[in-house]
Amino acid sequence: MAGFDKVVASYEEAMAGLEDGMTVISGGFGLCGIPENLISEIKRKGTKALTLVSNNCGVDDFGLGVLLQDRQIKKIVASYVGENAEFERQMMSGELEVELTPQGTLAEKMRAGGAGIPAFFTATGYGTPVAIGKEEREIDGRMYILEPAIKGDFAIVKAWKADRYGNLVFRKTARNFNPMAATAGKITVVEVEEIVEPGELDPDQIHTPGIYVNRLILGSFEKRIEQRTVRTAQS
């Protein structure tokens, strides 16, 4: 129900029901807009054999990278390895199953999963290893491959602001994959920086309607920067 208070009191309650072998879809891009405290709760729970769907896997000691430390992830569907040396090591050694997916395709796979679309054709990846094992079709003189949608048992999302009904507002580039991820989970859990009362958010500014959100929790965030770059001071 859209008009149901979604707020939970603890991270344990927020991630209740997560079990070994489930698929978790995570919003975020690098370390921007990641649900860092929900990730920490998954690590605390020690849930194993997870299939993780995310743009990438954070860094070695922060974000989704912490789930690699105790081998909690069995398979990753991601766009790139990024700055995570442990991700690279586990992939190259065969310890971790990795399905590299073009970034736009990954976003659309999440969106399609949330929209009830089972699969879609895209030209991206045709003629490359991405296309191996996938149906190919010529449409209007151009070749396409069929990509299946993605749905998860859980989706974990970071938003800037929400009301108690779960209507979400994202802030600037922290929006990234979060709106698509929010639609694609059987259970969608969102952590936010501020919770307001229903009616306080401008309806025209809501990015994700509360109908997609099952649980909502207020958190505090480190917001670590992956690569801090500053100018040299001018004399």
Secondary structure, 3 states (H helix, E strand, C coil): CCCCCCECCCHHHHCCCCCCCCEEEECCECCECCCHHHHHHHHHHCCCCEEEECCCCCECCEHHHHHHCCCCEEEEEECCCCCCHHHHHHHHHCCCEEEECCHHHHHHHHHHHHHCCCEEEECCCCCCHHHCCCCEEEECCEEEEEEECCCEEEEEEEEEEEECCCCEECCHHHHCCHHHHHHCEEEEEEEEEEEECCCCCCHHHCCECHHHCCEEEECCCCCCCCCCCCCCCCC
